[in-house]
C-alpha cells in the first residue's frame, strides 16, 4: 500500500533531533562539527523507516551514521523513532543519492548501506537503480579508498544486475550470498522489509563491495 504523504510531519521534520539541514553548504566539510567529533562515517541510502540504521547506530557507538532518504514523510517516520532517546551518533539527511557529491568530501565515507532499494524492474528504468554504474561512480568519489558498499535485496534479478554493475565500475566483490539467512553470516541487522520477507521464507541476497 502506498504511504500517504504526511504534510504536517514533513513540516515538523527539521525540528526533530539529528535532522540535518538540506543546504549542502551547511554540510559539506562540516561533518565532524555536526557530530561534535571525528569518527568513521557510514551512510544508508534510502533508509526507509529507520529500523536498520537506528539499530546499527546503537550497536556501534564509535561510528557516525547518516540516514539518507528523499521521501520526507518516510524520513519523518524514521526520525520520530529516534525522538525518545536520541542517539548521539545518528543523523538524518533529506536528499537524493545523486546529490552526494554536493554534501560530502571526496573519500569522506567509510561505508554505504543499500538495503532493499527499489528494483525498478523495467529495463528502461535501469538507470534509476541505486546500483547502476552511473550511481556507483558517484559513490566511489565519496567513499574512502578502502571504503565499501554493503548491499541487500530480495530481488534476485536486481542482485545479478548489481553484481555486473559493481564489476563494471571497477569495484571488488566479496561475501556474496543468495540466501543470507541460511548462509551462516553473523551480525545481520534486519530492516522492516527484511523481517516481512523472512516470515514468507523469501531468500535474501547480500554482498560486500570494496572501492578498488
Phi and psi in degrees as a GROMACS rama.xvg file:
@    title "Ramachandran Plot"
@    xaxis  label "Phi"
@    yaxis  label "Psi"
@TYPE xy
-69.9727  133.28  UNK-2
-72.5849  127.929  UNK-3
-72.2626  136.483  UNK-4
-67.3847  133.881  UNK-5
-106.845  91.3122  UNK-6
-63.0698  -40.8938  UNK-7
-65.4665  -42.0525  UNK-8
-64.0555  -41.4487  UNK-9
-62.3225  -38.1797  UNK-10
-67.3209  -31.622  UNK-11
-85.8388  -11.1588  UNK-12
-55.3902  -44.9444  UNK-13
-63.4985  -19.2073  UNK-14
-94.1503  -2.3179  UNK-15
-80.8913  150.669  UNK-16
-57.7501  132.26  UNK-17
86.0917  -4.91083  UNK-18
-80.003  121.053  UNK-19
-85.4067  155.11  UNK-20
-66.7221  151.269  UNK-21
-80.6687  -8.10921  UNK-22
-80.9204  117.523  UNK-23
-60.2196  -27.6646  UNK-24
-64.1522  -23.2458  UNK-25
-90.5782  -3.31375  UNK-26
-114.569  -50.1594  UNK-27
-60.1977  121.937  UNK-28
81.653  3.68068  UNK-29
-124.062  17.3015  UNK-30
-59.629  -46.119  UNK-31
-59.2027  -40.3621  UNK-32
-66.2097  -40.1459  UNK-33
-69.7506  -27.5522  UNK-34
-93.1324  -14.981  UNK-35
77.1152  17.1441  UNK-36
-170.862  163.841  UNK-37
-100.547  130.74  UNK-38
-160.427  161.134  UNK-39
-55.0819  139.514  UNK-40
-110.424  125.801  UNK-41
-119.367  142.148  UNK-42
-122.265  143.575  UNK-43
-112.082  123.656  UNK-44
-95.757  125.026  UNK-45
71.998  60.1004  UNK-46
-73.9567  -9.60449  UNK-47
61.616  -138.652  UNK-48
-87.0363  7.12998  UNK-49
90.7768  -2.47301  UNK-50
-57.7067  -45.9565  UNK-51
-62.7547  -52.1371  UNK-52
-71.3648  -34.8039  UNK-53
-63.8942  -42.4543  UNK-54
-65.9794  -40.5052  UNK-55
-64.7119  -45.4721  UNK-56
-64.3971  -36.8422  UNK-57
-67.1418  -31.4787  UNK-58
-90.0849  -12.0708  UNK-59
-130.149  70.4995  UNK-60
-65.8306  -16.9667  UNK-61
-87.5725  1.73939  UNK-62
-115.071  142.294  UNK-63
-90.6676  136.264  UNK-64
-125.122  140.903  UNK-65
-128.514  128.678  UNK-66
-96.9717  118.222  UNK-67
-101.982  128.101  UNK-68
-153.523  126.347  UNK-69
-85.5136  -19.6791  UNK-70
-82.7699  108.22  UNK-71
-67.3222  -33.3259  UNK-72
-64.8819  -42.902  UNK-73
-65.2932  -42.0819  UNK-74
-66.8205  -32.4159  UNK-75
-61.25  -42.1438  UNK-76
-60.8143  -43.6256  UNK-77
-65.8786  -46.5383  UNK-78
-64.6905  -32.3804  UNK-79
-64.709  -32.3336  UNK-80
-66.3506  -21.5357  UNK-81
-95.0915  6.28601  UNK-82
-76.1843  -42.5072  UNK-83
-65.3813  -43.1406  UNK-84
-137.83  78.5166  UNK-85
-57.0864  130.928  UNK-86
-80.8443  128.811  UNK-87
-67.7293  -17.751  UNK-88
-106.815  20.1964  UNK-89
-125.754  131.805  UNK-90
-132.689  161.33  UNK-91
-125.207  138.261  UNK-92
-136.997  117.529  UNK-93
-85.5136  105.032  UNK-94
-162.543  166.636  UNK-95
-87.6965  140.45  UNK-96
-56.8589  -26.5624  UNK-97
-65.4742  -15.211  UNK-98
-97.0588  8.73641  UNK-99
-54.8248  -38.9801  UNK-100
-64.5047  -22.127  UNK-101
-75.7838  -23.6854  UNK-102
-106.208  -22.3115  UNK-103
-127.569  146.259  UNK-104
-74.229  153.315  UNK-105
-56.2203  131.742  UNK-106
73.1806  14.1409  UNK-107
-81.8162  -22.4452  UNK-108
-103.58  132.203  UNK-109
-85.3348  -34.2749  UNK-110
-151.745  140.182  UNK-111
-119.415  128.845  UNK-112
-102.087  129.516  UNK-113
-119.369  102.748  UNK-114
-114.061  112.005  UNK-115
54.3902  48.6604  UNK-116
-64.5705  155.355  UNK-117
-56.0063  122.25  UNK-118
-72.916  -16.8985  UNK-119
40.3543  69.4905  UNK-120
-65.6191  -24.0207  UNK-121
-74.805  136.954  UNK-122
-58.4358  -34.9892  UNK-123
-68.9797  -12.4064  UNK-124
-103.5  11.5258  UNK-125
-56.7424  -36.147  UNK-126
-67.0887  -14.5999  UNK-127
-83.2135  -12.4124  UNK-128
-69.987  138.742  UNK-129
-69.5942  -8.49663  UNK-130
-107.743  11.073  UNK-131
-65.8472  147.674  UNK-132
-56.1245  -32.8051  UNK-133
-63.7802  -38.1964  UNK-134
-71.6087  -38.8317  UNK-135
-62.0547  -33.7338  UNK-136
-63.396  -35.2777  UNK-137
-67.8006  -46.0285  UNK-138
-58.771  -41.7775  UNK-139
-62.1095  -29.2908  UNK-140
-72.202  -36.1365  UNK-141
-94.6604  -14.0062  UNK-142
-77.4774  146.848  UNK-143
-62.8954  158.634  UNK-144
-52.7139  -34.8843  UNK-145
-106.594  18.41  UNK-146
-70.4174  166.286  UNK-147
-139.511  162.281  UNK-148
-114.138  131.387  UNK-149
-110.882  123.342  UNK-150
-123.139  128.577  UNK-151
-131.15  142.063  UNK-152
-157.478  154.22  UNK-153
-94.0923  -4.76543  UNK-154
-96.0948  106.492  UNK-155
-62.5808  -42.1424  UNK-156
-58.7817  -41.1908  UNK-157
-65.4224  -38.4585  UNK-158
-63.668  -46.9879  UNK-159
-64.1089  -41.0913  UNK-160
-58.9052  -44.6227  UNK-161
-66.5869  -39.0598  UNK-162
-58.3619  -40.5898  UNK-163
-65.8007  -41.039  UNK-164
-67.5809  -39.171  UNK-165
-59.1253  -44.7423  UNK-166
-67.7564  -38.9639  UNK-167
-62.178  -32.2213  UNK-168
-81.3342  -2.09812  UNK-169
83.3306  21.828  UNK-170
-96.9563  160.815  UNK-171
-103.107  138.698  UNK-172
-106.012  148.647  UNK-173
-164.693  172  UNK-174
52.2898  45.1338  UNK-175
-85.3779  126.896  UNK-176
-143.584  142.928  UNK-177
-105.729  9.58879  UNK-178
-151.776  73.5226  UNK-179
-53.7864  -45.8735  UNK-180
-72.1762  -8.8947  UNK-181
-120.144  20.2541  UNK-182
-97.0647  -11.7395  UNK-183
85.1708  2.40852  UNK-184
-65.3499  133.189  UNK-185
-106.775  150.572  UNK-186
88.1741  11.5162  UNK-187
-70.3752  133.178  UNK-188
-110.458  123.778  UNK-189
-82.1747  144.692  UNK-190
-87.447  173.18  UNK-191
-62.9732  -37.5033  UNK-192
-65.975  -41.9419  UNK-193
-62.2153  -40.3071  UNK-194
-61.0342  -39.2537  UNK-195
-64.945  -45.189  UNK-196
-66.1399  -37.3336  UNK-197
-62.2586  -39.1563  UNK-198
-63.9906  -29.7556  UNK-199
-85.814  -4.58796  UNK-200
75.2686  21.0376  UNK-201
-84.3409  126.453  UNK-202
-62.6858  144.557  UNK-203
-111.954  131.771  UNK-204
-95.4674  144.771  UNK-205
-150.386  147.088  UNK-206
-153.025  163.074  UNK-207
-117.716  140.248  UNK-208
-132.275  132.724  UNK-209
-106.848  148.311  UNK-210
-81.6801  67.8617  UNK-211
